[in-house]
Amino acid sequence: MSSLVKSVPPSPSLLDETLNVVARRYRLPPNADASVGAIKTSPATALVLAIERAREAVARGEAPATATRDAFIDALARMIREALRDESADPVFQAMLLRHRTAVIREYASLSAHAGRDRRLIHAAVNAIAHPAKQQRAQSGPLRDALARLHACASSEAWSELDDVARRLIDAPETANPLPVQRGLAQLRENPALQRLRRLEALASDERVRHYRALWDRQGPRPGSSLAVARGATAKQRGAAVEALATRAIDALARRLNEAEGSFASYRVVNSMRVPAAIPASHERAKTEWDVVLLRQAKAAENAAAWDVCLLVEAKASADSVTTDFPRLLRGLDLLAHADKDTVYLFQTQQGTVRLNGASLRALRTDDASLARTVLYCCDAPAEAAPRVLSAASRMQLLSAPASLAFAGALAQKRHADCADLEPVWHQLLEAPRWRAVLDQYATLREVRELMVHAEDLLAAVSVTAENG
C-alpha cells in the first residue's frame, strides 16, 4: 500500500455505450406472467407467479390477495406430490422426508453434521500418543506395534476397532505403557468425539440409514470420491474455457477504448485479480478473486502508476451458476467498497502485481444502476427456451419447511393430507426474515440476468461501437 493524493475518474461514455448496445439474450421480462408463458401449469412456475404477486403486494404495503395465497398453497401441494411421484421422485426430498419421519436417521444426520470436527479431534488425540515419530521412540517392540495399530485404525477411520485397540493397550502388561501414554489412552477412550464416531459407525449399517445414504448419493458423487474429483476437473476446464472467451472479448473492448481515447488514457485487462487482506472489511463469504477485470490508467492523474477499476467480469458456464454466485459477488463488491479512498492497494493477478486506486474501489456500489455499469457475467451457454424461474435453493427451502415435510409424510403413509396444513409456509414466506430471499427470488433472478451477456454478443457490441466511432 502507499499514499495517494488524488484519482482522476475515467470518461465512461464509450464503455457505457458498449454495455448499452450489447444484446442481453438471457434477460427475463419484468412481469413473471410473461416469463413463464405457456409453462405456467408447472407447479414450480405456478409457485413463482404466486410468490411474485405476493412480493409486489408487500412492496405496495398491501396484504396479498386470498386468491394469491390459495394459488401458492395449491402449487406447493402439487410440487410436493410431484417430488414424491415414482417416475419423477426427487431423491434429496425423499431423503429429507425419511429424516423427518425416522428417529434413527435424524440421529445419523445430526452426528454426520459434526463428524468432520470429531474426526479432526480424534486424529489429533491419536497423533499425540501414536504419531509415527512417537512410535519410533517407544521403549519396547510390543508397544511400538500396538501404537502402530492404533494409528492405523485412526487413519482408516475404524472407530470401534480403535477403541478396542486402546482398551487392550491399557490392559496389556507386556506393553509397559509410560504414564503419558497411559493417560492419553484413557482420555482418548473417554473423549465424547470418539463415542459419537462409534455411534455413527454403528448406525451406518442400519438398513434405513443405508437407504437414506443411497438417496443422497443419487444427487451426485460424494465429496472426495474419484468421480467427484473427475467432475470437478471437468468443471474447472469448462470454466477456464469460458474465462478465455470472456478475456478475448474484454481485450477487444480495451483495444477499442485505447483507440478512442488515444493519449488521454490507457486500458488493460487482468485475470484472477485477488483482493488483498489490507482492505479493512470481512472477507468471509465474499468474492475475493475476480475472473477478468478492465482497468484504466489516466495519464493526467497525479499517481499515474496506479489504475482504476472500470469493469468487473465473472465467467460462468451456466445461468444457474450465475444465480448461485450472485450473493457472493454482492458481498465482494461491498468488500472492495471498504477501501480507503486515499490509498493505493496492491492486487495480485495472473499478469503480476497491479496497483489500484482506493478511490475507484470505494466508488463501487450494488444498486441496479451501478451494477449495470461495472459488472458483467459472461457466459457461453445458449439461452433457454423455458428458463428455470424457481431457483434450486428456493425450491428446496419450500420443500424442507416443517409443514411441507408433514404434508409429504401424510401422503407417503397414505393418510389424508389437507392442503390447508401448508398455510404456515405461506405465513413464513411473508413474515420470516430468512424467507426474504425466497420472496424476492424472481426479482433477484431478473437482476442477475440483466448482468449476463454471451461472449459472442459482447464481441459484436465492441464491433458495433468501432463501426459507429
C-alpha positions in Angstrom: 0.0 0.0 0.0 1.1 3.6 -0.4 -0.5 7.0 -0.1 -2.5 8.6 -2.9 -3.2 12.3 -3.3 -6.0 12.1 -5.9 -7.5 9.8 -8.5 -8.8 11.1 -11.8 -12.1 9.5 -12.7 -12.4 7.8 -16.2 -14.5 9.1 -19.0 -17.1 6.2 -19.3 -19.1 7.3 -22.4 -17.8 4.7 -24.9 -17.7 1.9 -22.3 -21.3 2.8 -21.3 -22.3 2.8 -25.0 -20.9 -0.7 -25.4 -22.7 -2.0 -22.4 -25.9 -0.4 -23.6 -25.8 -2.0 -27.0 -24.7 -5.5 -26.1 -27.5 -8.0 -26.6 -29.0 -9.5 -23.4 -30.2 -12.8 -24.6 -30.6 -14.2 -21.0 -32.9 -11.3 -19.9 -36.2 -12.0 -18.3 -39.3 -9.8 -18.6 -40.3 -7.6 -15.7 -43.6 -9.5 -15.4 -43.4 -13.0 -14.1 -46.6 -14.0 -16.0 -44.8 -13.1 -19.3 -41.7 -15.0 -18.3 -43.4 -18.4 -17.6 -45.7 -18.1 -20.6 -47.0 -21.4 -21.7 -45.3 -23.4 -19.0 -47.2 -21.8 -16.1 -49.1 -25.0 -15.4 -46.0 -26.5 -13.9 -46.2 -26.4 -10.0 -42.8 -24.7 -9.8 -43.7 -21.9 -12.2 -47.1 -21.5 -10.6 -45.3 -21.0 -7.3 -43.2 -18.3 -8.9 -46.3 -16.5 -10.1 -47.9 -16.6 -6.7 -44.7 -15.6 -4.8 -44.0 -12.7 -7.2 -47.6 -11.4 -6.8 -47.2 -11.6 -3.0 -43.9 -9.7 -3.2 -45.5 -7.0 -5.3 -48.3 -6.6 -2.8 -45.9 -6.4 0.1 -43.9 -3.8 -1.8 -47.0 -1.7 -2.2 -47.7 -2.0 1.5 -50.8 -4.3 0.9 -51.7 -7.7 2.1 -51.6 -10.3 -0.7 -55.0 -11.4 -2.1 -56.6 -14.5 -0.7 -56.5 -15.9 -4.3 -52.7 -15.5 -4.3 -52.4 -17.4 -1.0 -54.6 -20.2 -2.3 -52.6 -20.4 -5.6 -49.4 -20.6 -3.6 -50.7 -23.4 -1.3 -52.2 -25.3 -4.3 -48.9 -25.1 -6.2 -46.8 -26.1 -3.2 -49.0 -29.1 -2.6 -48.7 -30.1 -6.3 -44.9 -29.7 -6.2 -44.7 -31.9 -3.1 -46.8 -34.6 -4.8 -44.6 -34.4 -7.9 -41.5 -34.7 -5.8 -42.9 -38.0 -4.3 -44.2 -39.5 -7.5 -42.3 -42.6 -8.5 -41.5 -41.6 -12.1 -40.2 -38.1 -11.1 -39.2 -38.7 -7.4 -36.7 -36.2 -6.0 -34.1 -38.3 -4.1 -33.0 -35.3 -2.0 -36.6 -34.5 -0.9 -37.2 -38.2 -0.2 -34.1 -38.3 2.0 -35.2 -35.2 3.9 -38.6 -36.8 4.4 -37.0 -40.0 5.7 -35.0 -37.9 8.2 -38.2 -36.1 9.2 -40.1 -39.4 9.9 -37.3 -41.6 11.3 -35.5 -41.0 14.6 -32.6 -43.2 13.7 -32.0 -41.3 10.5 -32.3 -38.0 12.4 -29.6 -39.2 14.9 -27.4 -40.3 12.0 -27.8 -36.9 10.2 -27.1 -35.0 13.4 -23.9 -37.0 14.1 -22.8 -36.7 10.5 -23.1 -32.9 10.6 -20.3 -32.8 13.2 -18.3 -35.8 12.1 -15.6 -33.8 10.3 -14.8 -31.9 13.5 -15.0 -35.1 15.6 -12.6 -36.8 13.2 -10.1 -34.0 13.5 -10.3 -34.1 17.3 -9.6 -37.9 17.4 -6.8 -37.7 14.8 -5.1 -35.1 17.0 -5.6 -37.2 20.1 -4.2 -40.3 18.4 -1.2 -38.4 17.0 -0.4 -37.1 20.5 0.0 -40.7 21.5 0.9 -42.7 18.5 2.4 -40.5 15.8 4.9 -42.4 13.7 7.7 -40.4 15.3 6.5 -41.3 18.8 6.3 -45.0 17.7 10.0 -44.9 16.9 10.8 -43.6 20.4 8.8 -46.4 22.1 10.9 -48.4 24.5 9.6 -51.9 23.5 8.6 -53.7 20.3 5.1 -54.7 21.6 4.4 -51.0 22.5 5.6 -49.9 19.0 3.3 -52.4 17.3 0.3 -51.5 19.4 0.8 -47.8 18.8 1.1 -48.5 15.0 -2.2 -50.4 15.1 -3.8 -47.5 17.0 -2.6 -45.0 14.4 -3.7 -47.3 11.5 -7.2 -47.5 13.0 -7.5 -43.7 13.1 -6.2 -43.4 9.5 -8.7 -45.9 8.2 -11.5 -44.4 10.4 -12.2 -47.7 12.1 -13.5 -46.1 15.3 -14.8 -49.2 17.2 -11.6 -51.0 16.4 -9.6 -48.0 17.6 -11.4 -48.0 20.9 -10.8 -51.8 21.2 -7.1 -51.4 20.5 -6.8 -48.6 23.0 -8.6 -50.7 25.7 -6.3 -53.7 25.1 -3.3 -51.4 25.1 -4.3 -50.1 28.5 -4.9 -53.5 29.9 -1.8 -55.3 28.4 1.0 -55.5 30.9 3.6 -56.5 28.2 3.5 -53.1 26.6 4.6 -51.4 29.8 3.0 -48.1 28.9 4.7 -44.9 30.1 2.5 -42.7 32.2 1.8 -40.1 29.5 0.7 -42.8 27.0 -1.5 -44.4 29.7 -3.1 -41.1 30.5 -3.5 -40.2 26.8 -5.2 -43.6 26.1 -7.6 -43.1 28.9 -8.5 -39.6 27.7 -8.9 -40.9 24.2 -11.4 -43.6 25.2 -13.4 -41.1 27.3 -13.5 -38.5 24.5 -17.1 -37.7 23.5 -16.0 -37.3 20.0 -14.9 -40.9 19.8 -18.2 -42.1 21.3 -20.1 -40.1 18.6 -18.0 -41.5 15.8 -18.5 -45.1 17.1 -22.2 -44.5 17.2 -22.2 -43.0 13.7 -20.2 -46.1 12.5 -22.8 -48.4 14.1 -25.7 -46.5 12.6 -24.2 -46.7 9.1 -25.1 -50.4 9.0 -28.8 -49.8 9.7 -30.9 -50.6 6.6 -32.9 -47.4 7.0 -29.7 -45.3 7.1 -28.2 -47.2 4.1 -31.4 -46.3 2.1 -31.1 -42.7 3.3 -27.5 -42.5 2.2 -28.3 -44.1 -1.1 -30.9 -41.4 -1.8 -28.4 -38.6 -1.0 -25.8 -40.4 -3.3 -28.2 -40.2 -6.2 -27.9 -36.4 -6.3 -24.2 -36.8 -7.3 -20.9 -38.3 -6.2 -19.7 -38.0 -2.6 -17.2 -35.2 -2.0 -13.7 -36.6 -2.3 -14.7 -39.6 -4.4 -12.8 -40.3 -7.7 -16.0 -39.4 -9.6 -16.4 -36.1 -7.7 -12.7 -35.3 -8.4 -13.2 -36.1 -12.1 -16.3 -34.0 -12.4 -14.5 -31.1 -10.6 -11.7 -31.3 -13.1 -14.1 -31.2 -16.0 -15.9 -28.2 -14.5 -12.6 -26.4 -14.0 -11.7 -26.9 -17.6 -15.1 -25.7 -18.7 -14.8 -22.6 -16.5 -11.3 -21.9 -17.9 -12.7 -22.1 -21.4 -15.5 -19.6 -20.7 -13.0 -17.3 -18.9 -10.8 -17.4 -22.0 -13.7 -16.3 -24.2 -14.6 -13.5 -21.7 -11.0 -12.3 -21.7 -10.9 -12.2 -25.5 -14.0 -10.0 -25.5 -12.7 -7.7 -22.8 -9.3 -7.5 -24.5 -11.1 -6.3 -27.7 -13.0 -3.8 -25.7 -9.8 -2.5 -24.1 -8.2 -2.1 -27.6 -11.3 -0.2 -28.8 -11.2 2.2 -25.8 -7.4 2.8 -26.2 -8.0 3.7 -29.9 -10.8 6.0 -29.0 -9.1 7.9 -26.1 -5.6 7.9 -27.6 -3.1 9.5 -25.3 -5.6 10.5 -22.7 -5.8 7.1 -21.0 -4.6 3.5 -21.2 -6.7 0.4 -20.7 -5.6 -3.1 -19.8 -7.1 -6.4 -18.8 -6.0 -8.6 -15.9 -7.2 -12.1 -14.8 -7.7 -13.7 -11.4 -7.4 -10.4 -9.5 -7.2 -11.4 -5.9 -8.4 -9.0 -3.2 -5.6 -8.1 -0.6 -6.1 -8.6 3.1 -5.2 -4.9 3.5 -8.8 -3.8 2.6 -10.4 -3.3 6.1 -13.5 -5.4 5.9 -14.6 -9.0 6.4 -13.6 -11.3 3.5 -16.0 -14.1 4.8 -18.3 -15.5 2.1 -17.4 -12.6 -0.2 -15.9 -12.9 -3.7 -12.2 -12.4 -3.2 -11.0 -13.3 -6.7 -12.3 -11.7 -9.9 -12.0 -13.6 -13.2 -11.5 -10.7 -15.7 -11.1 -7.0 -14.8 -10.9 -4.0 -17.1 -8.6 -1.3 -15.7 -7.9 2.3 -16.8 -4.9 4.4 -16.1 -5.4 8.1 -16.5 -2.3 9.8 -17.9 -3.2 13.1 -16.2 -3.5 11.5 -12.8 -1.1 12.6 -10.1 -0.4 9.0 -9.4 -0.3 7.7 -12.9 1.3 4.4 -11.9 -2.0 3.3 -10.3 -5.1 2.1 -12.1 -8.9 2.5 -11.7 -11.4 -0.4 -11.9 -13.7 0.1 -14.9 -15.4 -3.3 -15.3 -15.5 -6.5 -13.2 -16.3 -9.6 -15.2 -17.2 -13.1 -14.0 -17.1 -16.1 -16.4 -19.8 -18.7 -15.8 -20.7 -21.8 -17.8 -24.4 -21.8 -16.9 -27.2 -19.4 -15.9 -27.8 -21.4 -12.7 -24.3 -21.0 -11.6 -24.7 -17.2 -12.0 -27.7 -17.2 -9.7 -25.8 -19.1 -7.1 -22.8 -16.8 -7.3 -24.7 -13.5 -7.1 -24.8 -13.1 -3.3 -21.0 -13.7 -3.1 -20.5 -11.1 -5.9 -22.5 -8.5 -4.0 -20.5 -9.2 -0.8 -17.3 -8.9 -2.9 -18.3 -5.5 -4.2 -19.1 -4.4 -0.7 -15.7 -5.6 0.4 -13.9 -3.6 -2.3 -16.0 -0.5 -1.4 -14.4 -0.5 2.1 -11.1 0.5 0.6 -9.6 3.8 1.8 -10.0 6.4 -0.9 -6.6 7.9 -0.4 -4.7 4.6 -0.5 -3.2 2.6 -3.4 -3.7 -1.2 -2.9 -1.6 -4.0 -4.4 -3.6 -6.7 -6.1 -2.1 -10.0 -7.4 -3.2 -11.1 -10.8 -2.0 -13.6 -13.5 -0.3 -10.7 -15.2 1.6 -9.8 -12.0 1.0 -7.2 -9.3 -1.2 -4.2 -10.1 -1.7 -1.0 -8.1 -5.3 0.1 -7.8 -6.6 3.4 -6.6 -8.7 3.1 -3.4 -11.0 5.8 -4.7 -12.2 3.8 -7.7 -12.8 0.8 -5.4 -14.6 2.9 -2.8 -16.9 4.2 -5.6 -18.3 0.7 -6.3 -21.9 0.2 -5.4 -24.5 -2.6 -5.5 -27.6 -0.7 -6.7 -29.1 -1.7 -10.0 -27.7 1.3 -12.0 -24.2 0.9 -10.6 -24.1 -2.8 -11.2 -25.2 -2.3 -14.8 -22.1 0.0 -15.4 -19.5 -2.0 -13.5 -20.4 -5.8 -13.5 -20.9 -8.4 -16.2 -21.4 -12.1 -16.0 -20.0 -13.6 -19.2 -21.4 -16.9 -20.4 -21.3 -19.1 -23.5 -24.4 -21.2 -22.8 -27.4 -20.9 -25.1 -30.4 -19.0 -23.8 -33.0 -21.5 -22.6 -36.4 -21.7 -24.3 -38.0 -22.1 -20.9 -35.7 -20.8 -18.2 -36.0 -22.3 -14.7 -37.6 -19.4 -12.8 -37.8 -21.1 -9.4 -34.2 -21.4 -8.1 -33.0 -24.7 -6.7 -32.3 -23.1 -3.3 -35.8 -21.6 -3.1 -37.4 -24.9 -4.2 -35.5 -26.8 -1.5 -36.4 -24.3 1.2 -40.1 -24.6 0.3 -40.0 -28.4 0.3 -38.0 -28.7 3.5 -40.3 -26.5 5.6 -41.7 -28.4 8.6 -45.3 -28.1 7.3 -44.2 -29.3 3.8 -42.5 -32.4 5.3 -45.5 -33.1 7.5 -47.8 -32.9 4.5 -45.4 -35.2 2.5 -45.3 -37.6 5.4 -49.1 -37.9 5.4 -49.0 -38.6 1.6 -46.2 -41.2 1.9 -48.2 -43.0 4.6 -51.4 -42.9 2.5 -53.1 -40.8 5.1 -55.3 -37.8 4.4 -53.2 -34.7 3.5 -55.1 -31.4 3.8 -53.6 -28.6 1.7 -54.7 -26.1 4.4 -51.9 -27.6 6.5 -49.4 -25.9 4.2 -50.6 -22.4 5.2 -47.8 -22.0 7.8 -45.3 -21.9 4.9 -47.3 -19.0 3.4 -47.0 -17.0 6.6 -43.3 -17.8 6.9 -42.8 -16.6 3.3 -44.4 -13.2 4.2 -43.1 -12.7 7.7 -39.9 -14.6 8.4 -36.6 -12.8 7.6 -34.9 -16.0 6.5 -37.6 -16.4 3.8 -36.9 -13.0 2.3 -34.6 -14.5 -0.4 -37.5 -16.8 -1.5 -40.0 -13.9 -1.6 -37.6 -11.8 -3.7 -36.3 -14.6 -5.8 -37.9 -13.6 -9.2 -36.8 -10.0 -8.7 -33.3 -11.2 -7.9 -33.3 -13.6 -10.9 -34.3 -10.7 -13.2 -31.5 -8.6 -11.7 -28.9 -11.3 -12.2 -30.0 -12.0 -15.8 -29.7 -8.3 -16.6 -26.0 -8.6 -15.9 -25.5 -11.7 -18.1 -24.1 -11.5 -21.6 -22.9 -14.1 -24.1 -19.2 -13.7 -25.1 -20.1 -13.5 -28.8 -22.6 -10.8 -28.1 -20.0 -8.8 -26.2 -17.6 -9.0 -29.1 -20.3 -8.0 -31.5 -21.1 -4.9 -29.4 -17.4 -3.9 -29.5 -17.5 -4.2 -33.3 -20.7 -2.1 -33.5 -19.2 0.8 -31.4 -16.0 0.6 -33.5 -18.0 1.0 -36.7 -20.1 3.8 -35.2 -16.9 5.5 -34.0 
